[in-house]
Amino acid sequence: MPPSAVQRAQAAAATDPASALRRALLLWGAGHLAMGLRRGWLMLAAEVAFIVALVLFLLPRATGTSDDLVFTTLALFFVAWVAQAVDAYRIAARALDREPPIEVHGRPALLLLALVIPATLVFTTFWMAAGRGATPESALEHYVVAWRAGEPDRALGYLAAPRSREALDAEWREQGDRIASRLRAIAGVDADRPFRNLEFVLGPDGNDGAGSALESPGTATAAINVVRRVQVHDTFLGLFPTASLRTAVIEQIGTVRLTLVELPPPLGLGPPDHAWRVERVEILPPS
């Protein structure tokens, strides 16, 4: 038999506000259930549904262009978590004829700070894995990092078309030989460690990062430039001589073409997502 309004009021009055807050911080609705409020079951069901939707339908989209949407949903999850905990505290405090607002320097406020730890862990982990294909800059960076480390397995996830590990590894060896051959003809660069002298720059003309990196909707190009650190002499306030190292582009030896690809929706439900992928890498012939 469900509790009456009088019984619920008695349960609320018997519940310490701090205890209700602690329960609510562990599970949505737990603070309300401790006071005999049936709405707590709805809050608990909402938390379970929220988590299931995040894991099955939203988090798989975090690596594509929907990463901002997933982040916003995560933020709303923590906002709702705090809101239901504060509501449980207010109800328990009101039943004891206390002032419902939480004092800024009171113990309840310190309990709410406990959510900072899981929130920090969740958001840090999220941005470590999310957004890797949300922009051409991100996709290019992760592909080049895998290429430089000689890890084709990592790079396969950033290719527009499926390719075997062996095929990509062979392509890298061929491209590495061609790059080294070009670098040997340039004085002052290390052909044995080519990535020390290469710069990958997204730009409309392939030679600088000015303007938009997009050539047309869904495509982008990055230049592979040979660069050298040069010393530049200048003055400070027009009085004191200074010297600094700057990066000078020697020549462009290749391009990286990127394209926006469609990703199937998680579990086949909902609209498709999109992500940036490397379409091809071209090493230009000697001029």
C-alpha positions as YAML, in Angstrom:
chain: A
units: angstrom
residues:
- id: 1
  name: MET
  ca: [0.00, 0.00, 0.00]
- id: 2
  name: PRO
  ca: [1.58, 3.34, -1.05]
- id: 3
  name: PRO
  ca: [2.41, 5.77, 1.77]
- id: 4
  name: SER
  ca: [-0.05, 8.57, 2.44]
- id: 5
  name: ALA
  ca: [0.81, 12.24, 2.29]
- id: 6
  name: VAL
  ca: [1.05, 12.32, 6.09]
- id: 7
  name: GLN
  ca: [3.42, 9.36, 6.14]
- id: 8
  name: ARG
  ca: [5.59, 10.94, 3.46]
- id: 9
  name: ALA
  ca: [5.72, 14.18, 5.41]
- id: 10
  name: GLN
  ca: [6.74, 12.26, 8.54]
- id: 11
  name: ALA
  ca: [9.46, 10.44, 6.59]
- id: 12
  name: ALA
  ca: [10.74, 13.72, 5.19]
- id: 13
  name: ALA
  ca: [10.81, 15.27, 8.62]
- id: 14
  name: ALA
  ca: [12.73, 12.28, 9.97]
- id: 15
  name: THR
  ca: [15.38, 12.52, 7.24]
- id: 16
  name: ASP
  ca: [18.38, 14.70, 7.90]
- id: 17
  name: PRO
  ca: [18.89, 17.09, 4.95]
- id: 18
  name: ALA
  ca: [22.60, 16.25, 4.72]
- id: 19
  name: SER
  ca: [21.74, 12.53, 4.69]
- id: 20
  name: ALA
  ca: [19.20, 13.09, 1.90]
- id: 21
  name: LEU
  ca: [21.82, 14.99, -0.06]
- id: 22
  name: ARG
  ca: [24.43, 12.25, 0.37]
- id: 23
  name: ARG
  ca: [21.97, 9.61, -0.84]
- id: 24
  name: ALA
  ca: [21.01, 11.72, -3.85]
- id: 25
  name: LEU
  ca: [24.67, 12.15, -4.78]
- id: 26
  name: LEU
  ca: [25.06, 8.38, -4.96]
- id: 27
  name: LEU
  ca: [21.95, 7.66, -7.05]
- id: 28
  name: TRP
  ca: [19.35, 9.89, -8.62]
- id: 29
  name: GLY
  ca: [16.20, 9.85, -6.54]
- id: 30
  name: ALA
  ca: [17.76, 8.00, -3.58]
- id: 31
  name: GLY
  ca: [17.30, 11.06, -1.36]
- id: 32
  name: HIS
  ca: [13.64, 11.34, -2.35]
- id: 33
  name: LEU
  ca: [13.06, 7.61, -1.79]
- id: 34
  name: ALA
  ca: [14.49, 7.90, 1.72]
- id: 35
  name: MET
  ca: [11.71, 10.41, 2.41]
- id: 36
  name: GLY
  ca: [9.01, 8.18, 0.93]
- id: 37
  name: LEU
  ca: [8.59, 10.24, -2.23]
- id: 38
  name: ARG
  ca: [7.63, 8.09, -5.21]
- id: 39
  name: ARG
  ca: [9.10, 10.56, -7.67]
- id: 40
  name: GLY
  ca: [12.47, 9.11, -6.63]
- id: 41
  name: TRP
  ca: [11.73, 6.02, -8.72]
- id: 42
  name: LEU
  ca: [11.17, 8.23, -11.76]
- id: 43
  name: MET
  ca: [14.49, 9.96, -11.14]
- id: 44
  name: LEU
  ca: [16.28, 6.64, -10.77]
- id: 45
  name: ALA
  ca: [14.70, 5.37, -14.00]
- id: 46
  name: ALA
  ca: [15.71, 8.62, -15.72]
- id: 47
  name: GLU
  ca: [19.33, 8.13, -14.65]
- id: 48
  name: VAL
  ca: [19.41, 4.57, -16.01]
- id: 49
  name: ALA
  ca: [17.80, 5.69, -19.28]
- id: 50
  name: PHE
  ca: [20.25, 8.60, -19.54]
- id: 51
  name: ILE
  ca: [23.27, 6.34, -19.08]
- id: 52
  name: VAL
  ca: [21.98, 3.72, -21.55]
- id: 53
  name: ALA
  ca: [21.35, 6.39, -24.18]
- id: 54
  name: LEU
  ca: [24.83, 7.85, -23.62]
- id: 55
  name: VAL
  ca: [26.63, 4.53, -23.90]
- id: 56
  name: LEU
  ca: [24.68, 3.05, -26.81]
- id: 57
  name: PHE
  ca: [23.74, 6.02, -28.95]
- id: 58
  name: LEU
  ca: [25.80, 9.10, -28.11]
- id: 59
  name: LEU
  ca: [29.32, 8.10, -27.04]
- id: 60
  name: PRO
  ca: [29.92, 6.16, -30.32]
- id: 61
  name: ARG
  ca: [29.40, 9.51, -32.09]
- id: 62
  name: ALA
  ca: [31.99, 11.32, -29.99]
- id: 63
  name: THR
  ca: [34.84, 10.82, -32.47]
- id: 64
  name: GLY
  ca: [32.95, 12.49, -35.32]
- id: 65
  name: THR
  ca: [31.43, 15.87, -35.94]
- id: 66
  name: SER
  ca: [28.80, 15.28, -33.22]
- id: 67
  name: ASP
  ca: [31.36, 15.55, -30.42]
- id: 68
  name: ASP
  ca: [29.92, 18.91, -29.24]
- id: 69
  name: LEU
  ca: [26.45, 17.37, -28.97]
- id: 70
  name: VAL
  ca: [27.79, 14.48, -26.89]
- id: 71
  name: PHE
  ca: [29.71, 16.86, -24.63]
- id: 72
  name: THR
  ca: [26.61, 19.00, -24.08]
- id: 73
  name: THR
  ca: [24.61, 15.89, -23.16]
- id: 74
  name: LEU
  ca: [27.28, 14.87, -20.65]
- id: 75
  name: ALA
  ca: [27.20, 18.34, -19.12]
- id: 76
  name: LEU
  ca: [23.40, 18.18, -18.83]
- id: 77
  name: PHE
  ca: [23.74, 14.81, -17.09]
- id: 78
  name: PHE
  ca: [25.81, 16.38, -14.31]
- id: 79
  name: VAL
  ca: [23.50, 19.40, -14.13]
- id: 80
  name: ALA
  ca: [20.52, 17.07, -13.61]
- id: 81
  name: TRP
  ca: [22.53, 15.12, -11.02]
- id: 82
  name: VAL
  ca: [23.12, 18.27, -8.98]
- id: 83
  name: ALA
  ca: [19.54, 19.51, -9.45]
- id: 84
  name: GLN
  ca: [17.88, 16.39, -8.04]
- id: 85
  name: ALA
  ca: [20.34, 16.31, -5.12]
- id: 86
  name: VAL
  ca: [19.60, 19.95, -4.25]
- id: 87
  name: ASP
  ca: [15.88, 19.25, -4.54]
- id: 88
  name: ALA
  ca: [16.14, 16.36, -2.04]
- id: 89
  name: TYR
  ca: [18.03, 18.61, 0.38]
- id: 90
  name: ARG
  ca: [15.46, 21.40, 0.10]
- id: 91
  name: ILE
  ca: [12.54, 19.07, 0.75]
- id: 92
  name: ALA
  ca: [14.20, 17.55, 3.83]
- id: 93
  name: ALA
  ca: [15.21, 21.00, 5.11]
- id: 94
  name: ARG
  ca: [11.71, 22.40, 4.55]
- id: 95
  name: ALA
  ca: [10.18, 19.49, 6.47]
- id: 96
  name: LEU
  ca: [12.36, 20.42, 9.45]
- id: 97
  name: ASP
  ca: [11.34, 24.06, 9.12]
- id: 98
  name: ARG
  ca: [14.83, 25.08, 8.03]
- id: 99
  name: GLU
  ca: [15.81, 27.58, 5.42]
- id: 100
  name: PRO
  ca: [15.89, 25.64, 2.14]
- id: 101
  name: PRO
  ca: [18.73, 27.45, 0.34]
- id: 102
  name: ILE
  ca: [22.12, 25.78, 0.67]
- id: 103
  name: GLU
  ca: [24.66, 27.99, 2.38]
- id: 104
  name: VAL
  ca: [27.73, 28.67, 0.29]
- id: 105
  name: HIS
  ca: [30.11, 27.83, 3.12]
- id: 106
  name: GLY
  ca: [27.96, 25.12, 4.71]
- id: 107
  name: ARG
  ca: [28.57, 21.38, 4.80]
- id: 108
  name: PRO
  ca: [25.96, 20.59, 2.10]
- id: 109
  name: ALA
  ca: [27.85, 22.77, -0.37]
- id: 110
  name: LEU
  ca: [31.01, 20.79, 0.40]
- id: 111
  name: LEU
  ca: [29.12, 17.56, -0.29]
- id: 112
  name: LEU
  ca: [28.13, 18.89, -3.70]
- id: 113
  name: LEU
  ca: [31.80, 19.45, -4.46]
- id: 114
  name: ALA
  ca: [32.21, 15.68, -4.37]
- id: 115
  name: LEU
  ca: [30.76, 15.65, -7.90]
- id: 116
  name: VAL
  ca: [33.79, 17.59, -9.12]
- id: 117
  name: ILE
  ca: [35.89, 14.42, -9.00]
- id: 118
  name: PRO
  ca: [33.73, 12.20, -11.26]
- id: 119
  name: ALA
  ca: [32.96, 15.16, -13.52]
- id: 120
  name: THR
  ca: [36.67, 15.90, -13.97]
- id: 121
  name: LEU
  ca: [37.44, 12.25, -14.72]
- id: 122
  name: VAL
  ca: [34.58, 11.93, -17.20]
- id: 123
  name: PHE
  ca: [35.30, 15.14, -19.12]
- id: 124
  name: THR
  ca: [39.07, 14.54, -19.18]
- id: 125
  name: THR
  ca: [38.59, 11.01, -20.51]
- id: 126
  name: PHE
  ca: [36.03, 12.27, -23.00]
- id: 127
  name: TRP
  ca: [38.29, 14.86, -24.59]
- id: 128
  name: MET
  ca: [41.22, 12.43, -24.68]
- id: 129
  name: ALA
  ca: [39.22, 10.16, -26.97]
- id: 130
  name: ALA
  ca: [36.60, 12.43, -28.56]
- id: 131
  name: GLY
  ca: [36.75, 14.71, -31.54]
- id: 132
  name: ARG
  ca: [39.48, 12.84, -33.40]
- id: 133
  name: GLY
  ca: [37.61, 13.20, -36.65]
- id: 134
  name: ALA
  ca: [35.55, 16.26, -35.85]
- id: 135
  name: THR
  ca: [37.80, 18.61, -37.84]
- id: 136
  name: PRO
  ca: [40.35, 18.11, -40.64]
- id: 137
  name: GLU
  ca: [43.04, 19.46, -38.28]
- id: 138
  name: SER
  ca: [42.30, 16.75, -35.71]
- id: 139
  name: ALA
  ca: [42.18, 13.90, -38.22]
- id: 140
  name: LEU
  ca: [45.42, 15.07, -39.84]
- id: 141
  name: GLU
  ca: [47.20, 15.39, -36.50]
- id: 142
  name: HIS
  ca: [46.30, 11.88, -35.34]
- id: 143
  name: TYR
  ca: [47.20, 10.33, -38.70]
- id: 144
  name: VAL
  ca: [50.60, 12.05, -38.80]
- id: 145
  name: VAL
  ca: [51.33, 11.07, -35.19]
- id: 146
  name: ALA
  ca: [50.66, 7.41, -36.06]
- id: 147
  name: TRP
  ca: [52.71, 7.72, -39.26]
- id: 148
  name: ARG
  ca: [55.63, 9.27, -37.42]
- id: 149
  name: ALA
  ca: [55.50, 6.54, -34.75]
- id: 150
  name: GLY
  ca: [55.34, 3.82, -37.42]
- id: 151
  name: GLU
  ca: [52.03, 2.45, -36.09]
- id: 152
  name: PRO
  ca: [49.81, 1.62, -39.09]
- id: 153
  name: ASP
  ca: [47.21, -0.06, -36.88]
- id: 154
  name: ARG
  ca: [46.46, 3.31, -35.24]
- id: 155
  name: ALA
  ca: [46.39, 5.11, -38.56]
- id: 156
  name: LEU
  ca: [43.88, 2.75, -40.21]
- id: 157
  name: GLY
  ca: [41.03, 4.37, -38.28]
- id: 158
  name: TYR
  ca: [41.79, 7.72, -39.92]
- id: 159
  name: LEU
  ca: [41.63, 6.52, -43.53]
- id: 160
  name: ALA
  ca: [38.65, 7.27, -45.74]
- id: 161
  name: ALA
  ca: [38.81, 3.90, -47.50]
- id: 162
  name: PRO
  ca: [39.46, 0.53, -45.82]
- id: 163
  name: ARG
  ca: [43.00, -0.72, -46.22]
- id: 164
  name: SER
  ca: [45.03, -3.55, -44.78]
- id: 165
  name: ARG
  ca: [47.83, -2.97, -42.32]
- id: 166
  name: GLU
  ca: [50.33, -4.48, -44.75]
- id: 167
  name: ALA
  ca: [49.24, -2.22, -47.60]
- id: 168
  name: LEU
  ca: [49.52, 0.92, -45.47]
- id: 169
  name: ASP
  ca: [52.89, -0.16, -44.09]
- id: 170
  name: ALA
  ca: [54.21, -0.70, -47.63]
- id: 171
  name: GLU
  ca: [52.84, 2.68, -48.70]
- id: 172
  name: TRP
  ca: [54.61, 4.37, -45.79]
- id: 173
  name: ARG
  ca: [57.91, 2.72, -46.71]
- id: 174
  name: GLU
  ca: [57.61, 3.91, -50.30]
- id: 175
  name: GLN
  ca: [56.67, 7.43, -49.22]
- id: 176
  name: GLY
  ca: [59.49, 7.47, -46.68]
- id: 177
  name: ASP
  ca: [62.03, 6.55, -49.37]
- id: 178
  name: ARG
  ca: [60.77, 9.28, -51.68]
- id: 179
  name: ILE
  ca: [60.81, 11.87, -48.89]
- id: 180
  name: ALA
  ca: [64.33, 10.90, -47.83]
- id: 181
  name: SER
  ca: [65.51, 11.14, -51.43]
- id: 182
  name: ARG
  ca: [64.11, 14.66, -51.70]
- id: 183
  name: LEU
  ca: [65.64, 15.73, -48.39]
- id: 184
  name: ARG
  ca: [69.11, 14.53, -49.33]
- id: 185
  name: ALA
  ca: [69.11, 17.10, -52.12]
- id: 186
  name: ILE
  ca: [68.44, 19.91, -49.63]
- id: 187
  name: ALA
  ca: [71.32, 21.23, -47.56]
- id: 188
  name: GLY
  ca: [70.86, 21.67, -43.85]
- id: 189
  name: VAL
  ca: [68.14, 19.07, -43.24]
- id: 190
  name: ASP
  ca: [68.33, 15.60, -41.71]
- id: 191
  name: ALA
  ca: [67.25, 13.01, -44.29]
- id: 192
  name: ASP
  ca: [67.61, 10.18, -41.76]
- id: 193
  name: ARG
  ca: [64.94, 11.74, -39.50]
- id: 194
  name: PRO
  ca: [62.61, 13.33, -42.05]
- id: 195
  name: PHE
  ca: [59.77, 14.25, -39.72]
- id: 196
  name: ARG
  ca: [62.06, 16.69, -37.93]
- id: 197
  name: ASN
  ca: [62.09, 18.76, -41.12]
- id: 198
  name: LEU
  ca: [58.50, 18.29, -42.25]
- id: 199
  name: GLU
  ca: [55.51, 20.49, -41.49]
- id: 200
  name: PHE
  ca: [51.91, 19.62, -42.30]
- id: 201
  name: VAL
  ca: [49.87, 22.78, -42.89]
- id: 202
  name: LEU
  ca: [46.18, 22.96, -43.70]
- id: 203
  name: GLY
  ca: [45.28, 25.87, -45.93]
- id: 204
  name: PRO
  ca: [43.33, 26.83, -49.03]
- id: 205
  name: ASP
  ca: [46.48, 27.01, -51.13]
- id: 206
  name: GLY
  ca: [48.40, 24.32, -49.28]
- id: 207
  name: ASN
  ca: [51.24, 26.65, -48.37]
- id: 208
  name: ASP
  ca: [49.99, 28.41, -45.27]
- id: 209
  name: GLY
  ca: [47.29, 28.21, -42.67]
- id: 210
  name: ALA
  ca: [45.63, 31.49, -43.55]
- id: 211
  name: GLY
  ca: [41.95, 31.48, -44.29]
- id: 212
  name: SER
  ca: [39.74, 28.43, -44.31]
- id: 213
  name: ALA
  ca: [41.31, 25.00, -44.51]
- id: 214
  name: LEU
  ca: [38.39, 23.77, -46.63]
- id: 215
  name: GLU
  ca: [38.70, 23.73, -50.40]
- id: 216
  name: SER
  ca: [35.00, 22.93, -50.79]
- id: 217
  name: PRO
  ca: [32.36, 21.46, -48.49]
- id: 218
  name: GLY
  ca: [33.63, 18.07, -47.35]
- id: 219
  name: THR
  ca: [37.23, 18.33, -48.62]
- id: 220
  name: ALA
  ca: [40.47, 19.80, -47.32]
- id: 221
  name: THR
  ca: [44.14, 19.78, -48.31]
- id: 222
  name: ALA
  ca: [47.30, 19.99, -46.24]
- id: 223
  name: ALA
  ca: [50.72, 20.79, -47.64]
- id: 224
  name: ILE
  ca: [53.76, 18.73, -46.67]
- id: 225
  name: ASN
  ca: [56.49, 21.34, -46.43]
- id: 226
  name: VAL
  ca: [60.20, 20.97, -45.85]
- id: 227
  name: VAL
  ca: [61.14, 23.52, -43.21]
- id: 228
  name: ARG
  ca: [64.30, 24.74, -41.57]
- id: 229
  name: ARG
  ca: [64.90, 26.68, -38.38]
- id: 230
  name: VAL
  ca: [66.68, 29.92, -39.21]
- id: 231
  name: GLN
  ca: [68.08, 32.59, -36.93]
- id: 232
  name: VAL
  ca: [66.51, 36.02, -37.31]
- id: 233
  name: HIS
  ca: [68.21, 39.11, -35.91]
- id: 234
  name: ASP
  ca: [66.09, 41.97, -34.61]
- id: 235
  name: THR
  ca: [66.12, 44.68, -31.95]
- id: 236
  name: PHE
  ca: [64.14, 45.16, -28.76]
- id: 237
  name: LEU
  ca: [62.59, 48.65, -28.51]
- id: 238
  name: GLY
  ca: [64.91, 49.60, -31.35]
- id: 239
  name: LEU
  ca: [67.87, 49.63, -28.95]
- id: 240
  name: PHE
  ca: [68.94, 46.13, -27.93]
- id: 241
  name: PRO
  ca: [69.93, 43.51, -30.52]
- id: 242
  name: THR
  ca: [68.04, 40.21, -30.26]
- id: 243
  name: ALA
  ca: [68.05, 36.92, -32.11]
- id: 244
  name: SER
  ca: [65.32, 34.31, -32.43]
- id: 245
  name: LEU
  ca: [64.71, 31.06, -34.30]
- id: 246
  name: ARG
  ca: [61.90, 30.95, -36.81]
- id: 247
  name: THR
  ca: [60.57, 28.28, -39.14]
- id: 248
  name: ALA
  ca: [61.26, 28.93, -42.81]
- id: 249
  name: VAL
  ca: [59.56, 26.91, -45.55]
- id: 250
  name: ILE
  ca: [62.06, 25.63, -48.07]
- id: 251
  name: GLU
  ca: [59.73, 23.86, -50.46]
- id: 252
  name: GLN
  ca: [56.53, 21.85, -50.66]
- id: 253
  name: ILE
  ca: [57.10, 18.16, -51.37]
- id: 254
  name: GLY
  ca: [53.61, 16.71, -51.03]
- id: 255
  name: THR
  ca: [49.98, 17.02, -50.04]
- id: 256
  name: VAL
  ca: [47.50, 15.25, -47.82]
- id: 257
  name: ARG
  ca: [43.92, 15.11, -49.08]
- id: 258
  name: LEU
  ca: [41.17, 14.83, -46.48]
- id: 259
  name: THR
  ca: [37.48, 14.21, -46.96]
- id: 260
  name: LEU
  ca: [34.36, 14.14, -44.84]
- id: 261
  name: VAL
  ca: [32.92, 10.62, -44.76]
- id: 262
  name: GLU
  ca: [29.59, 9.34, -43.52]
- id: 263
  name: LEU
  ca: [29.56, 7.01, -40.53]
- id: 264
  name: PRO
  ca: [26.70, 4.59, -39.88]
- id: 265
  name: PRO
  ca: [24.53, 5.44, -36.88]
- id: 266
  name: PRO
  ca: [25.06, 3.42, -33.68]
- id: 267
  name: LEU
  ca: [22.99, 0.21, -33.76]
- id: 268
  name: GLY
  ca: [21.59, 1.40, -37.08]
- id: 269
  name: LEU
  ca: [19.29, 3.88, -35.33]
- id: 270
  name: GLY
  ca: [19.09, 7.62, -35.89]
- id: 271
  name: PRO
  ca: [20.75, 9.85, -38.47]
- id: 272
  name: PRO
  ca: [24.27, 9.03, -39.70]
- id: 273
  name: ASP
  ca: [27.28, 10.84, -38.29]
- id: 274
  name: HIS
  ca: [30.25, 12.30, -40.18]
- id: 275
  name: ALA
  ca: [33.98, 12.39, -39.58]
- id: 276
  name: TRP
  ca: [37.09, 13.66, -41.34]
- id: 277
  name: ARG
  ca: [39.41, 11.05, -42.81]
- id: 278
  name: VAL
  ca: [42.63, 11.00, -44.84]
- id: 279
  name: GLU
  ca: [41.82, 10.19, -48.45]
- id: 280
  name: ARG
  ca: [45.36, 10.01, -49.86]
- id: 281
  name: VAL
  ca: [48.93, 11.23, -49.37]
- id: 282
  name: GLU
  ca: [50.87, 12.38, -52.43]
- id: 283
  name: ILE
  ca: [54.60, 12.99, -52.57]
- id: 284
  name: LEU
  ca: [55.26, 15.34, -55.46]
- id: 285
  name: PRO
  ca: [57.92, 14.45, -58.05]
- id: 286
  name: PRO
  ca: [61.10, 16.53, -58.01]
- id: 287
  name: SER
  ca: [60.65, 19.83, -59.82]
...
